[in-house]
Amino acid sequence: MVERNGPDRDASAPTGSPHSPPPSFIEQANVTEPALHETFERNWPNCWTRAADLLSWDEEYETVLEDEDAPFYRWFADGRLNASYNCLDRHLESGRKNHAAIRWEGKRGERRTYTYRDLYVEVNEFAAALRDLGVEEDDVVTIYLPMIPELPIAMLACARIGAPHSVVFAGLSADALATRMDAAESEYLVTCDGYYRRGDAFNQKSKADNARIGLEQDVQTVVVDRLGDDLPHVLGENECDYHDLRETFAGETVEPVSRDAEDMLFLMYTSGTTGEPKGVVHSTGGYLAHVAWTSRAVLDVKPDDTYWCAADIGWITGHSYIVYGPLALGTTTVMYEGTPDYPDRDRLWEIVDRNAVDIFYTAPTAIRAFMKWGTDYPSRYDLSSLRLLGTVGEPISPRPWNWYREHIGGGDCPVVDTWWQTETGAVTISTLPGIDEMKPGSAGPPLPGIDVRVVDEAGEEVEPGQTGYLTIGRPWPGMARTLYDNDDRFVTEYWRRFSDPDAVNRQLTSPHSTESREDADDWRYFSGDTARVDEDGYITVLGRVDDVINVSGHRLGTMEIESAIADVDGVAETAVVGRSSGTGDTEIYAYVSTESGHDSDAVIQRSILDNIESAIGPIARPEAVIFTPELPKTRSGKIMRRLLEDVANGEELGDTSALRNPEIVGEIQAEIADEG
Ligand code: 6R9
């Protein structure tokens, strides 16, 4: 039996009846070869040249895959290219300079359109400015911006000069920013004065200022003025204004730096099972090829589409499917700064209608909210421009899937449920809408060329219908190359559990040894998710087995939240779990025992919430803090988190006799009943 899956239990509902995309969709789809899965299988790994061929290379690659140093795989390794050239210059050269690249919708109803030419000009100017500030190839530039156009502009400017970017989600705290800058030894920061949250001006710069205080390195900071007079700010030492820089470097162009395909394009910090966030390293060639290919094959993006991925660029989804994928294909990507319910709950549908959006990609948590708000909001608008819908980030159960197709997709839009991770870089499991039928509640088959297997504890594939661990056998182009400055952790976190122990040991004891290895087949990537496969090979992802909670698509480590709580004076112990709300969203439940042993304590409760907010950010704020004299523990002293998760979810509890203190469980249940 596999460890219990994460909190989104709703997803374990059986899949609904299948839907085939309408012939009108299939006729126009980018990818329709019925035998594509077999073709990829037969030609693996050379099949992936299809993805690489979507890019423009400065120097063509000779080898597709190098696997001698598994699991440190190298794709298209002897090729050279530049990501910003692929997202900008080549579209200018092919006569699309006046085509809209970004349509930005601001929180206060502002709108800005950047043609490919506009974007090219501003990216070049900022690239020149970054160079002038001292940024050199391979220097990590941290970007701490909300959803304003300067965010993708800064990313592409970094890519242009070969400086990896590390985007930190704007809602994260000063501490979180500092930890990430420290880990990456980043000496450059691009941030802003502030941004609007709902109607109010919110100060971002003060968070950036606080983050820099604790850093050892000097940091050159560029500040974008987003709020103007709504939040006046003064620039200090080592700080400069983005718009001043643009004026200084007006009209300058910077030759795109030719990068090795394996050179780092960016770093993305993500939560793991320990408190230390992991710096996931993505490559230039393999990553860009994989995101371009999946944007084309899975999301059916065409150059003349208006495409909208309603995610935040501060997370991987936005990197891959707001910025790099759509821009590599030369399409129009919509970028939305606000929330779905401000100023009203029809905001997204108004944007779809006004921009005649063709493709819309969002997260299940949003879809569940739309469902709760009712059909009145979407029904006021003309959504008939929509051709394809997508979802990502969490399991989606059949009910919201069908609602989405029906009420947003007009009853016949194909819906792709795309499973992937920060570490996979791009989509790895999904139906191909020009080929496959969709089963609500199941993400679909692995993409062609991706070797997903759902296995038991011993690594053997489980029977259809059984739950197992979601693993991936062969490498794929968009995969993470390592964890920044931590090859060992890359091996132990993702590969050790299901790979050949000898191969793992060899890699850990003599890393990157040059002696020839023949054990590429011994390596198997573990995603951290559990899943089930059906007779047709369709995969239903159930949730995570590790200590990661997925709150509204934000990936948070329970350890990070726990350590913020444990820091509060008077807290003895704590355990944080995810709880599935009635609507299928995940909420954070924090169990706390205090040193004084009191049942509840308003002062401590306040400090806990403050501490979480400053250590991580408001997204990590628990729905409930439950005080208990003790946490339930095993005899060996381990906190029984799984039991606490069951308690939070109101589940039947199994045998609790293995506990050292079984009596505590009843007390906690009573406490939660009082809360509720
Ligand atoms: C892209 C992204 C990754 C985790 C992943 C899984 C969950 C993502 C999913 C899904 C079920 C889907 N997840 N897509 N679960 N169905 N279609 O979200 O990356 O933030 O790294 O999160 O999200 O649990 O392991 P990331």
Residues whose N, C-alpha, C, O or C-beta is under 5 A from the ligand:
A	BS01	6R9	I316 T317 T391 V392 G393 E394 P395 I396 D417 T418 W419 W420 Q421 T422 A443 S527 D529 V541 G543 R544 G553 R555
